[in-house]
């Protein structure tokens, strides 16, 4: 079976900590998954937050999430449990 290709998703260890992200942006698959799955926003609604990306890239991010659900869910859990940095100190 051929590998699934995600033309809108890229990984660079020097950008966003190596998290999968939409090509040409700093918008991670994790971010798209959180908005869509945890906050119930549709891909079309996400376009209002990110008008500079395509609907196809949002759907590809969701597709990538479902193809790599365990790893992205782990990334989400780690991201949500990370302590916030207090910039006042």
Protein Blocks (a to p, Z undefined) as FASTA:
>chain_A
ZZdddfkbccdfkgghlpacdehiabdfklmmmmmmmnopafklmmmmmmmbcfklmmmm
mmmmmmmmmmmmmmmmmmmmpccddfkZZ
